[in-house]
Amino acid sequence: GAVVSQHPSRVICKSGTSVKIECRSLDFQATTMFWYRQFPKKSLMLMATSNEGSKATYEQGVEKDKFLINHASLTLSTLTVTSAHPEDSSFYICASPRGFGPLGYGYTFGSGTRLTVV
Amino acid sequence: GDSVTQMEGPVTLSEEAFLTINCTYTATGYPSLFWYVQYPGEGLQLLLKATKADDKGSNKGFEATYRKETTSFHLEKGSVQVSDSAVYFCALSESAGGTSYGKLTFGQGTILTVHP
């Protein structure tokens, strides 16, 4: 089935540095990628939607200059957390819809990235 | 905007007990409804879905029926196992039109723990 490979699975970085998270669709073309953030014991909150070849659409309250999203190809979408701070520590997940028709069978999720900023 | 409300957890059951996790939604159109499961240390997996009213999604002994009149999509399983221990998320997606895909809106998640 469709697979989205997300890397790294865990990363620890120092405050002020930037971290890049990659999501690759391995056996399908991901024209759209959703980026979610999951807080401990909380739900997934949509941060932004990226479409290949165009600018990402950010949800209200998400700083686009802090969370840079690039979707330069049909198989790769990246999220860069710039100038990370401890409050950015979280679990980040990407997801891509798959299938054809009004709605596909579902969405394929990456395995997530646990970011810890120290 | 769209929203999904799940029953508060955590839910703790004994093996072979009956499970119900309530989910209600608010949407402006005609959404598709999903249940996702997240096992410890793993990513989200689709458990089941329903795309229109009165559809019943089922998988691995779990079922949920799309009830438009009550805007609900409750998850049920007749006999839970220890291996069902996980976090369960109800979600909805409204089609963006044609063959486009809408974003997923999640409920807050329900932690299920099943004891032997």
Boltz contact constraints between the chains, C-beta under 6 A:
constraints:
  - contact:
      token1: [A, 34]
      token2: [B, 103]
      max_distance: 6.0
  - contact:
      token1: [A, 43]
      token2: [B, 106]
      max_distance: 6.0
  - contact:
      token1: [A, 43]
      token2: [B, 108]
      max_distance: 6.0
  - contact:
      token1: [A, 43]
      token2: [B, 109]
      max_distance: 6.0
  - contact:
      token1: [A, 44]
      token2: [B, 106]
      max_distance: 6.0
  - contact:
      token1: [A, 46]
      token2: [B, 103]
      max_distance: 6.0
  - contact:
      token1: [A, 97]
      token2: [B, 101]
      max_distance: 6.0
  - contact:
      token1: [A, 102]
      token2: [B, 95]
      max_distance: 6.0
  - contact:
      token1: [A, 103]
      token2: [B, 32]
      max_distance: 6.0
  - contact:
      token1: [A, 103]
      token2: [B, 95]
      max_distance: 6.0
  - contact:
      token1: [A, 106]
      token2: [B, 46]
      max_distance: 6.0
  - contact:
      token1: [A, 106]
      token2: [B, 49]
      max_distance: 6.0
  - contact:
      token1: [A, 109]
      token2: [B, 43]
      max_distance: 6.0
  - contact:
      token1: [A, 109]
      token2: [B, 44]
      max_distance: 6.0
  - contact:
      token1: [A, 111]
      token2: [B, 43]
      max_distance: 6.0
  - contact:
      token1: [A, 112]
      token2: [B, 43]
      max_distance: 6.0
